[in-house]
């Protein structure tokens, strides 16, 4: 009922996408550490620096601090987006695996069962196959593989 078995597995690098998400998150952490150190160095420099060059330096430093924070946030958003894509691809793969199991259940029926299904308009093949598992999106910073794959 509403399931169509696609014989192709989902073409998605499940392991590679989570490794990429981890890498993006690690880069964001590294950039955050460097940005924090730079902010401290800037504040120390500005304490004893005065004049027009100090104002120009402060403006550039504020731009750098803001840009660094924005890049850190974007890297983390992208890491989360990869984890979400992983979840969506895994859900699609589980849907395909379950649809194949429903087709196998339907194809394994005897001629008598098939005839009863046709006469009554009832096909309970879908009900006889377990539901797909509920997936959790891998979470930062480790983006652990929740690896809940459908098993008929």
N, C-alpha and C positions, 0 to 999 in steps of 0.2 A: 504494500500500500504506500505509494509515494516514493518508494525506494527504487532506484535504478542502479544496478551494479556496473560500475566502471571497472573494467578489467585492468586498467593501468594504475599502478601505485602513484601516489603524489610525488612529483619530482621536486624535492626540497631537501636541502642539506641540513637535516635536523641537528646533527652534532656541530657542524660548522657554524650554524647561525647562533647557537648558544655560546660557542667560543668567541665569536665576533662580538656578541653582546658583552661578554666578560671583558674583552679587550677594550671596548669603548668605555666601559665603566672604569677600568683600571686607568686609562688615559685621563678620564675626567678627575679621578682621585689625584693622579700625579700633577695635573694642571692646577688643581685646587691647592695642593701643598705648595707648589711654586708660587702661585698667586698670593697665598697667605704670607709666605716669606718676603715676597717683593713688597707687599703692602706694608709690612713692618719696616723694611729698609727705607721705603719712601717716607714713612712717617718720621723715622729717625733723621733722615736727611733734611726734611722740611723744618724740623725744630730749630735748627741753627742757620737755616738759609733764608736770606731776605732779598728783597728787590724784585725787579722785573723778571729776571731769569727764574727766580723761585716761583713766581706766579705762573710763568709759562711751563715750568717743570711740573707744578701741581696740576695744571690743566691736562697735560699729557699723561701724567700718572693716573689721574682720575679716569681718563679715557681707557687706559690700559686695564685698570681694575674692573671697570664696567664691562669691557670686552671679554676679559678673562672669565668673569662670572657668567656671562652669556654663553660663552663656548662650553664651560663646564655643564651648564644646564642643558644645552643642546646635545652634547655627547650623552648625557644621562637619558634624555628623552629618546634619542636614537637607539640606545641600548634597550630601553623598555619597549620600543616599537619592534625591534627584532625579536624580543621574547614574545610579544603578542603575535607576530607573524608565525613564530614557531607553534604557538598554541592553535592558531587557526589552521595551519597546515596539518597538525596532528589530528585535530578534530575532523578535518576533511578526510584524512587517511582512515581514521576510525569509522567514519560514515561509510566509506567505500568498502572496508573490510566487512562491516555488518551487512551491507547490501548484498555482498557476495554470499555471505552465510545464509541470508534469507532466500536468495536464488537457489542455493544448494539444497536448502530444506524443501523448497517448493518442487525442485526437480527430483528429489528423492521420494516423492509421494507415489503411492500405487495408483493404478488406473482407477480403482474404486474411489479412493480418497479424492482424486482429481475430479471425478464425475460428481461426487457429492458437493464439492466446492463450486462446480459450475452450476449445479441445480439450485443450490441455496444462495449463491452469490457470496459465499463466505470463503475467505482465504485467511487462515490463521497462521500462515508461515511467519509473518512478521512478529506475531505474539510469541512464537515458540523460540525465537532467537533473543538472547540477552540484549539488553539496551547497551548503548555505548557508554563508557565511563565518563564521568564528569572530570574535566581537566582544570588544573590550576595553572595560571601563567607563571613561568619561572620568575623568581624575584631576585633583585640585586642584593648584594654585589656578586654573588656566586652563580646566579642563574642556573640552579640545579635542574637537571632534566627530570620533570615529573613523570615522564615515560609511562604513562598509562595507555597502553595499546589495547585495542579491542581484541578479545579472544573469544571465539564462539564456543 
